[in-house]
Amino acid sequence: MDKLIWWVFTGTAGGPNRARIVRALNERPYNAHQLAEKLNLNYKTIRHHLKILEDNKMIDSSGEKSMEHYTFSHP
């Protein structure tokens, strides 16, 4: 798990943005559009990072595809 956390947050160029996303989701649930606005990032960039975080089981999603909300997945 430590290697996975290292890779997701520091081992790639996108790590800082993924850390910002997780911090925001730790506050409350957001959808991709809300995160893009809050973090001042491109929507496609947010979707890319959400997929990586979700694939690695660091966040959870709920709701319909177009209005999916994401939450931080606490261990």
PQR file with spaces between the fields and no chain letter, atoms N, CA, C, O and H, PARSE charges and radii, in Angstrom:
ATOM       1  N    MET     1       0.821   -1.191    0.000 -0.4000 1.5000
ATOM       2  CA   MET     1       0.000    0.000    0.000 -0.0000 2.0000
ATOM       3  C    MET     1       0.867    1.258    0.000  0.5500 1.7000
ATOM       4  O    MET     1       0.521    2.236   -0.662 -0.5500 1.4000
ATOM       5  N    ASP     2       1.979    1.255    0.722 -0.4000 1.5000
ATOM       6  CA   ASP     2       2.848    2.430    0.770 -0.0000 2.0000
ATOM       7  C    ASP     2       3.378    2.795   -0.616  0.5500 1.7000
ATOM       8  O    ASP     2       3.476    3.974   -0.955 -0.5500 1.4000
ATOM       9  H    ASP     2       2.260    0.460    1.260  0.4000 1.0000
ATOM      10  N    LYS     3       3.723    1.777   -1.422 -0.4000 1.5000
ATOM      11  CA   LYS     3       4.220    2.035   -2.773 -0.0000 2.0000
ATOM      12  C    LYS     3       3.125    2.648   -3.638  0.5500 1.7000
ATOM      13  O    LYS     3       3.386    3.538   -4.447 -0.5500 1.4000
ATOM      14  H    LYS     3       3.644    0.819   -1.147  0.4000 1.0000
ATOM      15  N    LEU     4       1.909    2.167   -3.463 -0.4000 1.5000
ATOM      16  CA   LEU     4       0.783    2.710   -4.216 -0.0000 2.0000
ATOM      17  C    LEU     4       0.553    4.174   -3.849  0.5500 1.7000
ATOM      18  O    LEU     4       0.385    5.013   -4.733 -0.5500 1.4000
ATOM      19  H    LEU     4       1.697    1.443   -2.806  0.4000 1.0000
ATOM      20  N    ILE     5       0.545    4.479   -2.581 -0.4000 1.5000
ATOM      21  CA   ILE     5       0.351    5.862   -2.132 -0.0000 2.0000
ATOM      22  C    ILE     5       1.475    6.748   -2.664  0.5500 1.7000
ATOM      23  O    ILE     5       1.222    7.855   -3.138 -0.5500 1.4000
ATOM      24  H    ILE     5       0.682    3.796   -1.863  0.4000 1.0000
ATOM      25  N    TRP     6       2.701    6.271   -2.589 -0.4000 1.5000
ATOM      26  CA   TRP     6       3.824    7.041   -3.120 -0.0000 2.0000
ATOM      27  C    TRP     6       3.626    7.318   -4.603  0.5500 1.7000
ATOM      28  O    TRP     6       3.788    8.454   -5.050 -0.5500 1.4000
ATOM      29  H    TRP     6       2.907    5.371   -2.204  0.4000 1.0000
ATOM      30  N    TRP     7       3.276    6.283   -5.372 -0.4000 1.5000
ATOM      31  CA   TRP     7       3.108    6.454   -6.813 -0.0000 2.0000
ATOM      32  C    TRP     7       1.982    7.436   -7.129  0.5500 1.7000
ATOM      33  O    TRP     7       2.156    8.316   -7.971 -0.5500 1.4000
ATOM      34  H    TRP     7       3.145    5.361   -5.009  0.4000 1.0000
ATOM      35  N    VAL     8       0.837    7.302   -6.473 -0.4000 1.5000
ATOM      36  CA   VAL     8      -0.329    8.142   -6.773 -0.0000 2.0000
ATOM      37  C    VAL     8      -0.068    9.609   -6.453  0.5500 1.7000
ATOM      38  O    VAL     8      -0.518   10.490   -7.186 -0.5500 1.4000
ATOM      39  H    VAL     8       0.695    6.587   -5.788  0.4000 1.0000
ATOM      40  N    PHE     9       0.653    9.880   -5.367 -0.4000 1.5000
ATOM      41  CA   PHE     9       0.805   11.272   -4.932 -0.0000 2.0000
ATOM      42  C    PHE     9       2.166   11.901   -5.205  0.5500 1.7000
ATOM      43  O    PHE     9       2.257   13.126   -5.290 -0.5500 1.4000
ATOM      44  H    PHE     9       1.018    9.164   -4.772  0.4000 1.0000
ATOM      45  N    THR    10       3.221   11.113   -5.344 -0.4000 1.5000
ATOM      46  CA   THR    10       4.530   11.736   -5.571 -0.0000 2.0000
ATOM      47  C    THR    10       5.295   11.130   -6.742  0.5500 1.7000
ATOM      48  O    THR    10       6.240   11.743   -7.236 -0.5500 1.4000
ATOM      49  H    THR    10       3.147   10.119   -5.275  0.4000 1.0000
ATOM      50  N    GLY    11       4.920    9.974   -7.182 -0.4000 1.5000
ATOM      51  CA   GLY    11       5.673    9.286   -8.225 -0.0000 2.0000
ATOM      52  C    GLY    11       5.350    9.723   -9.638  0.5500 1.7000
ATOM      53  O    GLY    11       5.987    9.265  -10.586 -0.5500 1.4000
ATOM      54  H    GLY    11       4.152    9.476   -6.781  0.4000 1.0000
ATOM      55  N    THR    12       4.370   10.601   -9.798 -0.4000 1.5000
ATOM      56  CA   THR    12       3.995   11.070  -11.128 -0.0000 2.0000
ATOM      57  C    THR    12       3.775   12.583  -11.103  0.5500 1.7000
ATOM      58  O    THR    12       3.634   13.182  -10.037 -0.5500 1.4000
ATOM      59  H    THR    12       3.851   10.973   -9.028  0.4000 1.0000
ATOM      60  N    ALA    13       3.750   13.181  -12.269 -0.4000 1.5000
ATOM      61  CA   ALA    13       3.558   14.628  -12.363 -0.0000 2.0000
ATOM      62  C    ALA    13       2.179   15.060  -11.856  0.5500 1.7000
ATOM      63  O    ALA    13       2.018   16.195  -11.408 -0.5500 1.4000
ATOM      64  H    ALA    13       3.865   12.694  -13.136  0.4000 1.0000
ATOM      65  N    GLY    14       1.190   14.176  -11.919 -0.4000 1.5000
ATOM      66  CA   GLY    14      -0.168   14.522  -11.493 -0.0000 2.0000
ATOM      67  C    GLY    14      -0.403   14.395  -10.000  0.5500 1.7000
ATOM      68  O    GLY    14      -1.493   14.706   -9.520 -0.5500 1.4000
ATOM      69  H    GLY    14       1.320   13.254  -12.283  0.4000 1.0000
ATOM      70  N    GLY    15       0.586   13.949   -9.266 -0.4000 1.5000
ATOM      71  CA   GLY    15       0.430   13.731   -7.828 -0.0000 2.0000
ATOM      72  C    GLY    15      -0.094   14.929   -7.051  0.5500 1.7000
ATOM      73  O    GLY    15      -1.019   14.771   -6.255 -0.5500 1.4000
ATOM      74  H    GLY    15       1.472   13.696   -9.656  0.4000 1.0000
ATOM      75  N    PRO    16       0.461   16.118   -7.250 -0.5600 1.5000
ATOM      76  CA   PRO    16      -0.039   17.278   -6.504  0.2800 2.0000
ATOM      77  C    PRO    16      -1.525   17.564   -6.762  0.5500 1.7000
ATOM      78  O    PRO    16      -2.256   17.926   -5.840 -0.5500 1.4000
ATOM      79  N    ASN    17      -1.967   17.403   -8.007 -0.4000 1.5000
ATOM      80  CA   ASN    17      -3.390   17.615   -8.290 -0.0000 2.0000
ATOM      81  C    ASN    17      -4.257   16.539   -7.649  0.5500 1.7000
ATOM      82  O    ASN    17      -5.352   16.827   -7.167 -0.5500 1.4000
ATOM      83  H    ASN    17      -1.373   17.109   -8.756  0.4000 1.0000
ATOM      84  N    ARG    18      -3.773   15.303   -7.643 -0.4000 1.5000
ATOM      85  CA   ARG    18      -4.543   14.235   -6.982 -0.0000 2.0000
ATOM      86  C    ARG    18      -4.621   14.492   -5.484  0.5500 1.7000
ATOM      87  O    ARG    18      -5.653   14.223   -4.869 -0.5500 1.4000
ATOM      88  H    ARG    18      -2.884   15.068   -8.035  0.4000 1.0000
ATOM      89  N    ALA    19      -3.564   15.000   -4.892 -0.4000 1.5000
ATOM      90  CA   ALA    19      -3.594   15.331   -3.462 -0.0000 2.0000
ATOM      91  C    ALA    19      -4.609   16.439   -3.203  0.5500 1.7000
ATOM      92  O    ALA    19      -5.330   16.388   -2.206 -0.5500 1.4000
ATOM      93  H    ALA    19      -2.726   15.218   -5.391  0.4000 1.0000
ATOM      94  N    ARG    20      -4.680   17.437   -4.079 -0.4000 1.5000
ATOM      95  CA   ARG    20      -5.661   18.523   -3.928 -0.0000 2.0000
ATOM      96  C    ARG    20      -7.081   17.984   -4.025  0.5500 1.7000
ATOM      97  O    ARG    20      -7.966   18.417   -3.287 -0.5500 1.4000
ATOM      98  H    ARG    20      -4.094   17.478   -4.889  0.4000 1.0000
ATOM      99  N    ILE    21      -7.298   17.039   -4.935 -0.4000 1.5000
ATOM     100  CA   ILE    21      -8.622   16.439   -5.101 -0.0000 2.0000
ATOM     101  C    ILE    21      -9.015   15.680   -3.843  0.5500 1.7000
ATOM     102  O    ILE    21     -10.134   15.828   -3.352 -0.5500 1.4000
ATOM     103  H    ILE    21      -6.579   16.687   -5.534  0.4000 1.0000
ATOM     104  N    VAL    22      -8.113   14.878   -3.325 -0.4000 1.5000
ATOM     105  CA   VAL    22      -8.410   14.095   -2.116 -0.0000 2.0000
ATOM     106  C    VAL    22      -8.691   15.023   -0.935  0.5500 1.7000
ATOM     107  O    VAL    22      -9.602   14.766   -0.148 -0.5500 1.4000
ATOM     108  H    VAL    22      -7.204   14.758   -3.724  0.4000 1.0000
ATOM     109  N    ARG    23      -7.914   16.096   -0.808 -0.4000 1.5000
ATOM     110  CA   ARG    23      -8.169   17.066    0.276 -0.0000 2.0000
ATOM     111  C    ARG    23      -9.568   17.653    0.162  0.5500 1.7000
ATOM     112  O    ARG    23     -10.279   17.773    1.160 -0.5500 1.4000
ATOM     113  H    ARG    23      -7.174   16.304   -1.448  0.4000 1.0000
ATOM     114  N    ALA    24      -9.960   18.015   -1.040 -0.4000 1.5000
ATOM     115  CA   ALA    24     -11.298   18.579   -1.245 -0.0000 2.0000
ATOM     116  C    ALA    24     -12.373   17.544   -0.918  0.5500 1.7000
ATOM     117  O    ALA    24     -13.371   17.868   -0.273 -0.5500 1.4000
ATOM     118  H    ALA    24      -9.382   17.917   -1.851  0.4000 1.0000
ATOM     119  N    LEU    25     -12.176   16.312   -1.355 -0.4000 1.5000
ATOM     120  CA   LEU    25     -13.170   15.265   -1.102 -0.0000 2.0000
ATOM     121  C    LEU    25     -13.222   14.867    0.354  0.5500 1.7000
ATOM     122  O    LEU    25     -14.228   14.322    0.809 -0.5500 1.4000
ATOM     123  H    LEU    25     -11.365   16.049   -1.879  0.4000 1.0000
ATOM     124  N    ASN    26     -12.176   15.124    1.085 -0.4000 1.5000
ATOM     125  CA   ASN    26     -12.183   14.849    2.519 -0.0000 2.0000
ATOM     126  C    ASN    26     -13.102   15.834    3.251  0.5500 1.7000
ATOM     127  O    ASN    26     -13.613   15.528    4.328 -0.5500 1.4000
ATOM     128  H    ASN    26     -11.359   15.566    0.716  0.4000 1.0000
ATOM     129  N    GLU    27     -13.308   17.015    2.659 -0.4000 1.5000
ATOM     130  CA   GLU    27     -14.204   18.022    3.238 -0.0000 2.0000
ATOM     131  C    GLU    27     -15.670   17.652    3.030  0.5500 1.7000
ATOM     132  O    GLU    27     -16.481   17.707    3.955 -0.5500 1.4000
ATOM     133  H    GLU    27     -12.893   17.263    1.784  0.4000 1.0000
ATOM     134  N    ARG    28     -15.993   17.267    1.770 -0.4000 1.5000
ATOM     135  CA   ARG    28     -17.379   16.925    1.423 -0.0000 2.0000
ATOM     136  C    ARG    28     -17.387   16.299    0.030  0.5500 1.7000
ATOM     137  O    ARG    28     -16.399   16.397   -0.698 -0.5500 1.4000
ATOM     138  H    ARG    28     -15.334   17.223    1.019  0.4000 1.0000
ATOM     139  N    PRO    29     -18.504   15.651   -0.349 -0.5600 1.5000
ATOM     140  CA   PRO    29     -18.594   15.090   -1.705  0.2800 2.0000
ATOM     141  C    PRO    29     -18.663   16.196   -2.772  0.5500 1.7000
ATOM     142  O    PRO    29     -19.232   17.263   -2.541 -0.5500 1.4000
ATOM     143  N    TYR    30     -18.085   15.924   -3.919 -0.4000 1.5000
ATOM     144  CA   TYR    30     -18.138   16.824   -5.075 -0.0000 2.0000
ATOM     145  C    TYR    30     -18.343   15.993   -6.329  0.5500 1.7000
ATOM     146  O    TYR    30     -17.998   14.812   -6.360 -0.5500 1.4000
ATOM     147  H    TYR    30     -17.622   15.057   -4.107  0.4000 1.0000
ATOM     148  N    ASN    31     -18.906   16.610   -7.368 -0.4000 1.5000
ATOM     149  CA   ASN    31     -18.880   15.968   -8.674 -0.0000 2.0000
ATOM     150  C    ASN    31     -17.703   16.549   -9.455  0.5500 1.7000
ATOM     151  O    ASN    31     -17.044   17.474   -8.981 -0.5500 1.4000
ATOM     152  H    ASN    31     -19.186   17.570   -7.343  0.4000 1.0000
ATOM     153  N    ALA    32     -17.437   16.017  -10.643 -0.4000 1.5000
ATOM     154  CA   ALA    32     -16.253   16.434  -11.400 -0.0000 2.0000
ATOM     155  C    ALA    32     -16.302   17.917  -11.773  0.5500 1.7000
ATOM     156  O    ALA    32     -15.278   18.599  -11.730 -0.5500 1.4000
ATOM     157  H    ALA    32     -17.973   15.266  -11.028  0.4000 1.0000
ATOM     158  N    HIS    33     -17.474   18.416  -12.135 -0.4000 1.5000
ATOM     159  CA   HIS    33     -17.582   19.832  -12.505 -0.0000 2.0000
ATOM     160  C    HIS    33     -17.293   20.735  -11.309  0.5500 1.7000
ATOM     161  O    HIS    33     -16.601   21.745  -11.439 -0.5500 1.4000
ATOM     162  H    HIS    33     -18.306   17.862  -12.170  0.4000 1.0000
ATOM     163  N    GLN    34     -17.822   20.368  -10.150 -0.4000 1.5000
ATOM     164  CA   GLN    34     -17.580   21.159   -8.940 -0.0000 2.0000
ATOM     165  C    GLN    34     -16.102   21.170   -8.584  0.5500 1.7000
ATOM     166  O    GLN    34     -15.556   22.205   -8.202 -0.5500 1.4000
ATOM     167  H    GLN    34     -18.383   19.548  -10.044  0.4000 1.0000
ATOM     168  N    LEU    35     -15.456   20.015   -8.710 -0.4000 1.5000
ATOM     169  CA   LEU    35     -14.022   19.948   -8.413 -0.0000 2.0000
ATOM     170  C    LEU    35     -13.214   20.799   -9.389  0.5500 1.7000
ATOM     171  O    LEU    35     -12.277   21.489   -8.986 -0.5500 1.4000
ATOM     172  H    LEU    35     -15.899   19.174   -9.021  0.4000 1.0000
ATOM     173  N    ALA    36     -13.572   20.749  -10.660 -0.4000 1.5000
ATOM     174  CA   ALA    36     -12.860   21.545  -11.658 -0.0000 2.0000
ATOM     175  C    ALA    36     -12.950   23.030  -11.323  0.5500 1.7000
ATOM     176  O    ALA    36     -11.970   23.767  -11.430 -0.5500 1.4000
ATOM     177  H    ALA    36     -14.332   20.188  -10.987  0.4000 1.0000
ATOM     178  N    GLU    37     -14.134   23.450  -10.920 -0.4000 1.5000
ATOM     179  CA   GLU    37     -14.321   24.857  -10.559 -0.0000 2.0000
ATOM     180  C    GLU    37     -13.575   25.211   -9.275  0.5500 1.7000
ATOM     181  O    GLU    37     -12.877   26.223   -9.211 -0.5500 1.4000
ATOM     182  H    GLU    37     -14.930   22.851  -10.834  0.4000 1.0000
ATOM     183  N    LYS    38     -13.730   24.369   -8.256 -0.4000 1.5000
ATOM     184  CA   LYS    38     -13.103   24.638   -6.962 -0.0000 2.0000
ATOM     185  C    LYS    38     -11.581   24.687   -7.067  0.5500 1.7000
ATOM     186  O    LYS    38     -10.939   25.546   -6.462 -0.5500 1.4000
ATOM     187  H    LYS    38     -14.297   23.547   -8.308  0.4000 1.0000
ATOM     188  N    LEU    39     -11.007   23.765   -7.836 -0.4000 1.5000
ATOM     189  CA   LEU    39      -9.555   23.644   -7.917 -0.0000 2.0000
ATOM     190  C    LEU    39      -8.955   24.383   -9.111  0.5500 1.7000
ATOM     191  O    LEU    39      -7.740   24.382   -9.312 -0.5500 1.4000
ATOM     192  H    LEU    39     -11.528   23.067   -8.327  0.4000 1.0000
ATOM     193  N    ASN    40      -9.824   25.012   -9.896 -0.4000 1.5000
ATOM     194  CA   ASN    40      -9.375   25.768  -11.064 -0.0000 2.0000
ATOM     195  C    ASN    40      -8.551   24.895  -12.016  0.5500 1.7000
ATOM     196  O    ASN    40      -7.471   25.274  -12.468 -0.5500 1.4000
ATOM     197  H    ASN    40     -10.811   25.013   -9.733  0.4000 1.0000
ATOM     198  N    LEU    41      -9.103   23.715  -12.300 -0.4000 1.5000
ATOM     199  CA   LEU    41      -8.477   22.772  -13.225 -0.0000 2.0000
ATOM     200  C    LEU    41      -9.450   22.430  -14.339  0.5500 1.7000
ATOM     201  O    LEU    41     -10.662   22.567  -14.177 -0.5500 1.4000
ATOM     202  H    LEU    41      -9.981   23.407  -11.933  0.4000 1.0000
ATOM     203  N    ASN    42      -8.926   21.989  -15.456 -0.4000 1.5000
ATOM     204  CA   ASN    42      -9.729   21.565  -16.589 -0.0000 2.0000
ATOM     205  C    ASN    42     -10.558   20.333  -16.210  0.5500 1.7000
ATOM     206  O    ASN    42     -10.078   19.441  -15.510 -0.5500 1.4000
ATOM     207  H    ASN    42      -7.941   21.877  -15.588  0.4000 1.0000
ATOM     208  N    TYR    43     -11.805   20.299  -16.681 -0.4000 1.5000
ATOM     209  CA   TYR    43     -12.703   19.175  -16.389 -0.0000 2.0000
ATOM     210  C    TYR    43     -12.084   17.835  -16.791  0.5500 1.7000
ATOM     211  O    TYR    43     -12.154   16.871  -16.028 -0.5500 1.4000
ATOM     212  H    TYR    43     -12.195   21.023  -17.250  0.4000 1.0000
ATOM     213  N    LYS    44     -11.477   17.762  -17.984 -0.4000 1.5000
ATOM     214  CA   LYS    44     -10.880   16.501  -18.443 -0.0000 2.0000
ATOM     215  C    LYS    44      -9.719   16.075  -17.546  0.5500 1.7000
ATOM     216  O    LYS    44      -9.500   14.882  -17.336 -0.5500 1.4000
ATOM     217  H    LYS    44     -11.420   18.544  -18.604  0.4000 1.0000
ATOM     218  N    THR    45      -8.984   17.039  -17.023 -0.4000 1.5000
ATOM     219  CA   THR    45      -7.894   16.743  -16.089 -0.0000 2.0000
ATOM     220  C    THR    45      -8.470   16.138  -14.812  0.5500 1.7000
ATOM     221  O    THR    45      -7.951   15.145  -14.302 -0.5500 1.4000
ATOM     222  H    THR    45      -9.162   18.008  -17.194  0.4000 1.0000
ATOM     223  N    ILE    46      -9.533   16.733  -14.302 -0.4000 1.5000
ATOM     224  CA   ILE    46     -10.190   16.212  -13.104 -0.0000 2.0000
ATOM     225  C    ILE    46     -10.677   14.784  -13.342  0.5500 1.7000
ATOM     226  O    ILE    46     -10.445   13.904  -12.512 -0.5500 1.4000
ATOM     227  H    ILE    46      -9.955   17.540  -14.716  0.4000 1.0000
ATOM     228  N    ARG    47     -11.347   14.549  -14.466 -0.4000 1.5000
ATOM     229  CA   ARG    47     -11.861   13.198  -14.763 -0.0000 2.0000
ATOM     230  C    ARG    47     -10.713   12.186  -14.820  0.5500 1.7000
ATOM     231  O    ARG    47     -10.852   11.067  -14.327 -0.5500 1.4000
ATOM     232  H    ARG    47     -11.535   15.264  -15.140  0.4000 1.0000
ATOM     233  N    HIS    48      -9.603   12.563  -15.406 -0.4000 1.5000
ATOM     234  CA   HIS    48      -8.440   11.674  -15.490 -0.0000 2.0000
ATOM     235  C    HIS    48      -7.963   11.289  -14.089  0.5500 1.7000
ATOM     236  O    HIS    48      -7.743   10.112  -13.804 -0.5500 1.4000
ATOM     237  H    HIS    48      -9.490   13.472  -15.808  0.4000 1.0000
ATOM     238  N    HIS    49      -7.806   12.282  -13.222 -0.4000 1.5000
ATOM     239  CA   HIS    49      -7.317   12.008  -11.870 -0.0000 2.0000
ATOM     240  C    HIS    49      -8.352   11.240  -11.042  0.5500 1.7000
ATOM     241  O    HIS    49      -7.985   10.378  -10.243 -0.5500 1.4000
ATOM     242  H    HIS    49      -7.985   13.239  -13.454  0.4000 1.0000
ATOM     243  N    LEU    50      -9.627   11.541  -11.223 -0.4000 1.5000
ATOM     244  CA   LEU    50     -10.670   10.793  -10.510 -0.0000 2.0000
ATOM     245  C    LEU    50     -10.631    9.323  -10.892  0.5500 1.7000
ATOM     246  O    LEU    50     -10.797    8.454  -10.036 -0.5500 1.4000
ATOM     247  H    LEU    50      -9.925   12.241  -11.872  0.4000 1.0000
ATOM     248  N    LYS    51     -10.414    9.039  -12.161 -0.4000 1.5000
ATOM     249  CA   LYS    51     -10.337    7.637  -12.600 -0.0000 2.0000
ATOM     250  C    LYS    51      -9.170    6.921  -11.929  0.5500 1.7000
ATOM     251  O    LYS    51      -9.321    5.792  -11.463 -0.5500 1.4000
ATOM     252  H    LYS    51     -10.279    9.745  -12.856  0.4000 1.0000
ATOM     253  N    ILE    52      -8.021    7.562  -11.878 -0.4000 1.5000
ATOM     254  CA   ILE    52      -6.853    6.948  -11.233 -0.0000 2.0000
ATOM     255  C    ILE    52      -7.136    6.707   -9.754  0.5500 1.7000
ATOM     256  O    ILE    52      -6.847    5.629   -9.234 -0.5500 1.4000
ATOM     257  H    ILE    52      -7.898    8.479  -12.257  0.4000 1.0000
ATOM     258  N    LEU    53      -7.694    7.697   -9.083 -0.4000 1.5000
ATOM     259  CA   LEU    53      -7.993    7.560   -7.652 -0.0000 2.0000
ATOM     260  C    LEU    53      -9.045    6.486   -7.407  0.5500 1.7000
ATOM     261  O    LEU    53      -8.942    5.719   -6.450 -0.5500 1.4000
ATOM     262  H    LEU    53      -7.929    8.573   -9.506  0.4000 1.0000
ATOM     263  N    GLU    54     -10.057    6.431   -8.271 -0.4000 1.5000
ATOM     264  CA   GLU    54     -11.108    5.421   -8.106 -0.0000 2.0000
ATOM     265  C    GLU    54     -10.572    4.020   -8.424  0.5500 1.7000
ATOM     266  O    GLU    54     -10.873    3.067   -7.705 -0.5500 1.4000
ATOM     267  H    GLU    54     -10.141    7.055   -9.049  0.4000 1.0000
ATOM     268  N    ASP    55      -9.791    3.892   -9.483 -0.4000 1.5000
ATOM     269  CA   ASP    55      -9.208    2.588   -9.843 -0.0000 2.0000
ATOM     270  C    ASP    55      -8.334    2.042   -8.718  0.5500 1.7000
ATOM     271  O    ASP    55      -8.228    0.828   -8.544 -0.5500 1.4000
ATOM     272  H    ASP    55      -9.547    4.666  -10.067  0.4000 1.0000
ATOM     273  N    ASN    56      -7.708    2.938   -7.955 -0.4000 1.5000
ATOM     274  CA   ASN    56      -6.841    2.520   -6.850 -0.0000 2.0000
ATOM     275  C    ASN    56      -7.564    2.527   -5.503  0.5500 1.7000
ATOM     276  O    ASN    56      -6.941    2.452   -4.444 -0.5500 1.4000
ATOM     277  H    ASN    56      -7.794    3.924   -8.097  0.4000 1.0000
ATOM     278  N    LYS    57      -8.887    2.619   -5.569 -0.4000 1.5000
ATOM     279  CA   LYS    57      -9.767    2.514   -4.393 -0.0000 2.0000
ATOM     280  C    LYS    57      -9.476    3.558   -3.318  0.5500 1.7000
ATOM     281  O    LYS    57      -9.598    3.285   -2.124 -0.5500 1.4000
ATOM     282  H    LYS    57      -9.394    2.680   -6.429  0.4000 1.0000
ATOM     283  N    MET    58      -9.091    4.752   -3.754 -0.4000 1.5000
ATOM     284  CA   MET    58      -8.837    5.848   -2.816 -0.0000 2.0000
ATOM     285  C    MET    58     -10.040    6.769   -2.686  0.5500 1.7000
ATOM     286  O    MET    58     -10.148    7.532   -1.726 -0.5500 1.4000
ATOM     287  H    MET    58      -8.991    4.974   -4.724  0.4000 1.0000
ATOM     288  N    ILE    59     -10.950    6.692   -3.664 -0.4000 1.5000
ATOM     289  CA   ILE    59     -12.191    7.448   -3.597 -0.0000 2.0000
ATOM     290  C    ILE    59     -13.334    6.527   -4.003  0.5500 1.7000
ATOM     291  O    ILE    59     -13.124    5.502   -4.652 -0.5500 1.4000
ATOM     292  H    ILE    59     -10.862    6.072   -4.444  0.4000 1.0000
ATOM     293  N    ASP    60     -14.547    6.908   -3.612 -0.4000 1.5000
ATOM     294  CA   ASP    60     -15.753    6.189   -3.993 -0.0000 2.0000
ATOM     295  C    ASP    60     -16.644    7.116   -4.795  0.5500 1.7000
ATOM     296  O    ASP    60     -16.571    8.336   -4.653 -0.5500 1.4000
ATOM     297  H    ASP    60     -14.718    7.741   -3.085  0.4000 1.0000
ATOM     298  N    SER    61     -17.493    6.531   -5.643 -0.4000 1.5000
ATOM     299  CA   SER    61     -18.429    7.339   -6.408 -0.0000 2.0000
ATOM     300  C    SER    61     -19.836    6.807   -6.202  0.5500 1.7000
ATOM     301  O    SER    61     -20.040    5.627   -5.917 -0.5500 1.4000
ATOM     302  H    SER    61     -17.552    5.540   -5.758  0.4000 1.0000
ATOM     303  N    SER    62     -20.811    7.712   -6.353 -0.4000 1.5000
ATOM     304  CA   SER    62     -22.211    7.323   -6.253 -0.0000 2.0000
ATOM     305  C    SER    62     -23.036    8.229   -7.150  0.5500 1.7000
ATOM     306  O    SER    62     -22.638    9.355   -7.449 -0.5500 1.4000
ATOM     307  H    SER    62     -20.646    8.671   -6.584  0.4000 1.0000
ATOM     308  N    GLY    63     -24.174    7.735   -7.571 -0.4000 1.5000
ATOM     309  CA   GLY    63     -25.060    8.517   -8.410 -0.0000 2.0000
ATOM     310  C    GLY    63     -24.935    8.148   -9.874  0.5500 1.7000
ATOM     311  O    GLY    63     -24.131    7.299  -10.259 -0.5500 1.4000
ATOM     312  H    GLY    63     -24.497    6.820   -7.328  0.4000 1.0000
ATOM     313  N    GLU    64     -25.760    8.815  -10.688 -0.4000 1.5000
ATOM     314  CA   GLU    64     -25.763    8.574  -12.122 -0.0000 2.0000
ATOM     315  C    GLU    64     -24.473    9.096  -12.751  0.5500 1.7000
ATOM     316  O    GLU    64     -23.852   10.021  -12.229 -0.5500 1.4000
ATOM     317  H    GLU    64     -26.413    9.505  -10.376  0.4000 1.0000
ATOM     318  N    LYS    65     -24.080    8.507  -13.859 -0.4000 1.5000
ATOM     319  CA   LYS    65     -22.816    8.848  -14.515 -0.0000 2.0000
ATOM     320  C    LYS    65     -22.663   10.350  -14.746  0.5500 1.7000
ATOM     321  O    LYS    65     -21.584   10.897  -14.519 -0.5500 1.4000
ATOM     322  H    LYS    65     -24.585    7.756  -14.283  0.4000 1.0000
ATOM     323  N    SER    66     -23.712   11.019  -15.189 -0.4000 1.5000
ATOM     324  CA   SER    66     -23.586   12.443  -15.512 -0.0000 2.0000
ATOM     325  C    SER    66     -23.470   13.336  -14.276  0.5500 1.7000
ATOM     326  O    SER    66     -22.947   14.447  -14.367 -0.5500 1.4000
ATOM     327  H    SER    66     -24.588   10.575  -15.373  0.4000 1.0000
ATOM     328  N    MET    67     -23.949   12.866  -13.128 -0.4000 1.5000
ATOM     329  CA   MET    67     -23.895   13.672  -11.902 -0.0000 2.0000
ATOM     330  C    MET    67     -23.251   12.903  -10.752  0.5500 1.7000
ATOM     331  O    MET    67     -23.598   13.101   -9.587 -0.5500 1.4000
ATOM     332  H    MET    67     -24.374   11.963  -13.054  0.4000 1.0000
ATOM     333  N    GLU    68     -22.324   12.036  -11.087 -0.4000 1.5000
ATOM     334  CA   GLU    68     -21.625   11.217  -10.100 -0.0000 2.0000
ATOM     335  C    GLU    68     -20.949   12.099   -9.053  0.5500 1.7000
ATOM     336  O    GLU    68     -20.285   13.082   -9.383 -0.5500 1.4000
ATOM     337  H    GLU    68     -22.043   11.875  -12.033  0.4000 1.0000
ATOM     338  N    HIS    69     -21.128   11.734   -7.798 -0.4000 1.5000
ATOM     339  CA   HIS    69     -20.441   12.436   -6.707 -0.0000 2.0000
ATOM     340  C    HIS    69     -19.352   11.525   -6.152  0.5500 1.7000
ATOM     341  O    HIS    69     -19.519   10.307   -6.077 -0.5500 1.4000
ATOM     342  H    HIS    69     -21.668   10.936   -7.529  0.4000 1.0000
ATOM     343  N    TYR    70     -18.265   12.120   -5.775 -0.4000 1.5000
ATOM     344  CA   TYR    70     -17.107   11.378   -5.275 -0.0000 2.0000
ATOM     345  C    TYR    70     -16.859   11.733   -3.810  0.5500 1.7000
ATOM     346  O    TYR    70     -17.083   12.863   -3.376 -0.5500 1.4000
ATOM     347  H    TYR    70     -18.130   13.108   -5.836  0.4000 1.0000
ATOM     348  N    THR    71     -16.395   10.746   -3.073 -0.4000 1.5000
ATOM     349  CA   THR    71     -16.035   10.944   -1.671 -0.0000 2.0000
ATOM     350  C    THR    71     -14.697   10.270   -1.412  0.5500 1.7000
ATOM     351  O    THR    71     -14.326    9.311   -2.089 -0.5500 1.4000
ATOM     352  H    THR    71     -16.213    9.828   -3.425  0.4000 1.0000
ATOM     353  N    PHE    72     -13.979   10.787   -0.420 -0.4000 1.5000
ATOM     354  CA   PHE    72     -12.720   10.183   -0.020 -0.0000 2.0000
ATOM     355  C    PHE    72     -13.022    8.866    0.663  0.5500 1.7000
ATOM     356  O    PHE    72     -13.912    8.792    1.509 -0.5500 1.4000
ATOM     357  H    PHE    72     -14.280   11.566    0.130  0.4000 1.0000
ATOM     358  N    SER    73     -12.296    7.838    0.306 -0.4000 1.5000
ATOM     359  CA   SER    73     -12.495    6.498    0.859 -0.0000 2.0000
ATOM     360  C    SER    73     -11.529    6.297    2.016  0.5500 1.7000
ATOM     361  O    SER    73     -10.354    5.990    1.812 -0.5500 1.4000
ATOM     362  H    SER    73     -11.572    7.898   -0.381  0.4000 1.0000
ATOM     363  N    HIS    74     -12.026    6.470    3.219 -0.4000 1.5000
ATOM     364  CA   HIS    74     -11.169    6.324    4.406 -0.0000 2.0000
ATOM     365  C    HIS    74     -10.809    4.861    4.612  0.5500 1.7000
ATOM     366  O    HIS    74     -11.653    3.983    4.433 -0.5500 1.4000
ATOM     367  H    HIS    74     -12.980    6.719    3.386  0.4000 1.0000
ATOM     368  N    PRO    75      -9.566    4.594    4.986 -0.5600 1.5000
ATOM     369  CA   PRO    75      -9.134    3.197    5.185  0.2800 2.0000
ATOM     370  C    PRO    75      -9.823    2.539    6.355  0.5500 1.7000
ATOM     371  O    PRO    75      -9.566    1.371    6.646 -0.5500 1.4000
